[in-house]
Amino acid sequence: MDIIPILTQLSMLFQKQDLDLALVQPAVSQAISDINTLKTDDGAHVQALSKSLFSDDTGKTSLDGHVLLYFTEAKKNHFKTKIRELFCTEVIKNLETRFPEESSNMISVFAVLGMRPLSFVDNKAEWGNDRIETLIKKYGDEVTVKDGSKKSPLIDAGATRREWVIVKDLVLQEAYPRMKLTELWKIIHTYHRDSFPNLLTLASIASVLPVQTADCERGFSAQNNTKTASRNRLSGEKLSKLLKISINGPSIERFPFDVAVKLWKEKRERRMFNTDRARN
């Protein structure tokens, strides 16, 4: 039971649509550390359970007035010394497989593009340079793929360094909002796309990193709302189009219904708009 709150807290973090990439590595490391502690130490739930157990003079143990027929001290000790440790070890192994250290560190490196702490650092000229260098090393070098061919770098190393120096001053000067990495780079893309092509490439990569689960859950929710029991014969192609409109389209208040009806009417002859038939 004590592991569940730790994993729930981690899960809630990854359900945020505006997940701060800088939190990923520390949050996973803290969860692993907390679970490691539970291998040998009793958590709050185990402690509460131990206090609720009552043993009478005959050696029978009860919980809230109910006799536990198969409970023994030997089984209790076996759970604490063997089962609990094995279970915690497997959970940690799964977390480390899902969040390998190299990937978690790279995700945290991308967080530099959000520039959240920029207003509070003394040496703004040096801030973030080390993480930008990590990204340049990853995406600014030619790569050899499995078939032996060469893949061109995604960014230009020198140009990326120059853009980084300029963009920090620009963001501070224009007081662009920095609560969400995606929103910040949407603004930069709108007004300064020609000035920061390499950083915009990195921001595009950061925006599609498969970290948070909000978009996935949102997609399943939209699918369930669209393909209902009464619409179960929707084809895959039509369902895909409807989901794109539902997820990416304008809000219902902004949708131009008059234009949509006009296009639908003009696509082919509609009986309801044929006045001659209507009179007959």
C-alpha positions in Angstrom: 0.0 0.0 0.0 2.8 2.4 0.7 4.1 2.2 -2.9 0.8 3.3 -4.4 0.9 6.9 -3.2 4.4 7.3 -4.6 3.4 5.9 -8.0 0.2 7.9 -8.0 2.0 11.2 -7.4 4.4 10.3 -10.3 1.5 9.4 -12.5 -0.3 12.7 -11.7 2.8 14.6 -12.7 2.8 12.9 -16.2 -0.8 13.7 -16.7 -0.2 17.4 -16.8 -0.5 18.7 -20.4 2.0 21.5 -19.6 4.5 19.2 -17.9 7.7 21.0 -16.9 10.4 18.9 -18.6 12.9 19.9 -15.8 10.8 18.0 -13.3 11.0 14.6 -15.0 14.4 13.4 -13.9 14.2 14.6 -10.3 10.6 13.2 -9.9 11.6 9.8 -11.1 14.8 9.7 -9.0 12.8 10.7 -5.9 10.2 8.0 -6.5 12.9 5.4 -6.9 14.6 6.6 -3.7 11.4 6.5 -1.7 10.6 3.0 -2.9 14.2 1.9 -2.1 13.5 3.1 1.5 10.4 0.9 1.7 12.5 -2.2 1.1 13.6 -2.2 4.8 11.5 0.5 6.5 7.8 0.3 7.3 5.8 3.0 5.6 2.7 4.7 7.1 0.3 2.1 5.9 2.3 -0.9 7.2 2.7 0.9 10.5 -1.0 1.6 10.7 -1.7 -2.1 9.9 0.7 -3.3 12.6 -1.0 -1.2 15.2 -4.4 -2.5 14.1 -3.4 -6.1 14.7 -4.3 -7.6 18.0 -2.9 -10.9 19.4 -4.7 -12.6 22.4 -3.4 -15.0 25.0 -4.1 -18.0 22.8 -1.9 -16.7 20.0 -4.7 -15.8 17.6 -4.4 -12.5 15.8 -7.4 -10.3 14.8 -7.9 -7.2 12.7 -10.8 -4.9 13.6 -12.4 -7.8 15.5 -12.0 -10.3 12.7 -9.8 -13.3 13.4 -7.0 -13.9 10.9 -7.0 -17.7 10.5 -3.8 -18.0 8.5 -1.8 -15.2 10.0 1.5 -16.1 11.8 4.5 -14.1 12.9 6.6 -16.2 10.6 4.5 -15.1 7.6 4.7 -11.5 8.8 8.5 -11.7 9.0 8.7 -13.4 5.6 6.7 -10.6 4.0 9.0 -7.9 5.6 12.3 -9.7 4.8 11.6 -11.3 1.4 8.3 -10.4 -0.4 8.4 -6.7 0.3 12.0 -6.4 -0.9 11.4 -8.4 -4.1 8.3 -6.4 -4.9 10.0 -3.0 -4.4 13.0 -4.2 -6.5 10.7 -5.2 -9.4 8.9 -1.8 -9.3 12.2 0.0 -9.3 13.4 -2.1 -12.2 10.3 -1.2 -14.2 10.7 2.5 -13.5 14.4 2.4 -14.6 13.4 0.6 -17.8 10.6 3.1 -18.5 12.8 6.1 -17.7 16.5 5.2 -18.5 18.9 7.7 -17.0 20.2 8.8 -20.3 16.7 9.6 -21.7 15.6 11.3 -18.4 18.7 13.5 -18.5 18.1 14.5 -22.1 14.5 15.4 -21.3 15.8 17.6 -18.5 18.3 19.2 -20.9 15.4 20.2 -23.2 13.8 22.1 -20.3 16.4 24.9 -20.9 14.4 26.0 -23.9 11.6 27.1 -21.5 14.0 29.7 -19.9 11.9 29.9 -16.8 14.6 30.9 -14.3 16.3 33.4 -16.7 15.0 36.5 -14.8 16.6 35.3 -11.6 20.1 34.3 -12.6 23.1 36.7 -12.3 25.2 35.5 -15.2 22.6 35.5 -18.0 25.3 35.2 -20.7 26.5 31.9 -19.4 23.1 30.5 -18.2 22.0 27.4 -20.2 25.1 27.2 -22.4 26.1 23.8 -21.1 22.7 22.3 -21.9 22.6 23.9 -25.3 26.0 22.3 -26.0 24.5 18.9 -25.0 21.7 19.5 -27.6 24.2 20.6 -30.2 26.2 17.4 -29.6 23.1 15.3 -30.0 21.5 17.0 -33.0 24.3 19.0 -34.6 26.6 16.2 -35.7 26.4 13.9 -38.7 25.0 10.5 -37.8 25.7 7.1 -39.3 22.5 5.0 -39.5 22.3 1.2 -39.5 22.7 0.8 -43.2 26.0 2.7 -43.1 24.6 5.9 -44.8 25.1 9.3 -43.3 22.3 11.4 -41.9 22.8 15.2 -42.0 22.7 17.1 -38.7 19.4 18.7 -37.8 20.9 21.9 -36.7 23.9 24.1 -37.4 26.2 24.2 -34.3 27.6 27.7 -34.7 24.3 29.2 -35.7 22.6 27.6 -32.8 25.0 29.1 -30.3 24.5 32.6 -31.8 20.7 32.2 -31.8 20.9 31.2 -28.1 22.7 34.3 -27.1 20.2 36.5 -28.9 17.0 34.7 -27.9 17.7 35.1 -24.2 18.0 38.9 -24.5 14.9 39.0 -26.7 12.7 37.0 -24.3 13.7 39.3 -21.4 13.4 42.4 -23.4 9.9 41.6 -24.8 8.8 40.0 -21.5 7.5 37.0 -23.3 5.5 34.5 -21.1 7.6 31.5 -20.0 5.1 29.4 -18.0 4.8 26.9 -20.9 7.7 26.0 -23.3 5.3 25.4 -26.2 3.5 28.8 -25.8 6.8 30.6 -25.6 8.1 29.1 -28.9 4.8 29.6 -30.6 5.3 33.3 -30.0 8.9 33.2 -31.2 7.8 31.2 -34.3 5.1 33.7 -35.1 7.2 36.8 -34.9 10.9 35.7 -35.2 10.9 32.4 -37.2 13.6 33.6 -39.6 15.9 34.6 -36.8 15.9 31.3 -34.8 15.5 28.4 -37.3 17.8 26.1 -35.3 16.4 26.7 -31.9 12.9 26.3 -33.4 13.9 22.9 -34.6 15.0 22.0 -31.1 11.8 23.4 -29.7 9.8 21.3 -32.2 11.6 18.1 -30.9 10.9 19.1 -27.3 7.2 19.6 -28.0 6.7 16.1 -29.3 8.8 14.2 -26.7 6.6 11.3 -25.4 6.7 12.3 -21.8 3.2 13.3 -20.6 0.1 11.1 -21.0 -2.4 13.9 -21.2 -2.7 14.0 -25.0 -3.0 10.2 -25.2 -5.8 10.1 -22.6 -7.4 13.1 -24.3 -7.4 11.2 -27.6 -9.1 8.1 -26.1 -11.7 10.3 -24.4 -12.4 12.0 -27.8 -12.7 8.7 -29.5 -15.2 7.4 -26.9 -17.3 10.5 -27.3 -17.2 10.3 -31.1 -17.6 6.6 -31.7 -20.6 5.8 -29.5 -22.8 2.8 -29.4 -25.2 4.5 -31.8 -22.3 5.4 -34.2 -20.5 2.1 -34.1 -20.3 1.7 -37.9 -18.1 4.8 -38.4 -15.2 3.8 -40.7 -11.7 4.3 -39.5 -11.1 7.0 -42.1 -14.1 9.0 -41.1 -13.4 8.5 -37.4 -9.9 9.8 -37.9 -11.2 13.0 -39.6 -13.7 13.6 -36.8 -11.1 13.1 -34.1 -8.8 15.6 -35.8 -11.6 18.1 -35.8 -12.6 17.3 -32.2 -9.0 17.6 -30.9 -7.4 20.2 -33.1 -10.3 22.1 -34.5 -11.8 25.4 -33.3 -14.1 25.6 -30.3 -17.9 25.2 -30.9 -18.3 29.0 -30.4 -15.9 29.8 -33.2 -17.1 27.2 -35.7 -18.6 28.8 -38.9 -21.8 26.8 -39.1 -23.2 28.9 -42.0 -20.1 28.3 -44.1 -20.3 24.5 -43.3 -24.0 24.3 -44.3 -23.3 26.2 -47.5 -20.5 23.8 -48.5 -22.6 20.8 -47.6 -25.5 22.1 -49.6 -23.4 22.8 -52.7 -21.6 19.5 -52.7 -24.7 17.8 -54.3 -28.4 18.4 -54.7 -30.2 18.2 -51.3 -33.8 17.2 -51.2 -34.6 19.4 -48.3 -33.4 22.5 -50.3 -35.3 21.5 -53.5 -38.4 23.8 -53.4 -40.2 22.1 -56.3 -40.1 18.7 -54.6 -41.1 20.3 -51.3 -44.3 21.7 -52.9 -45.1 18.2 -54.4 
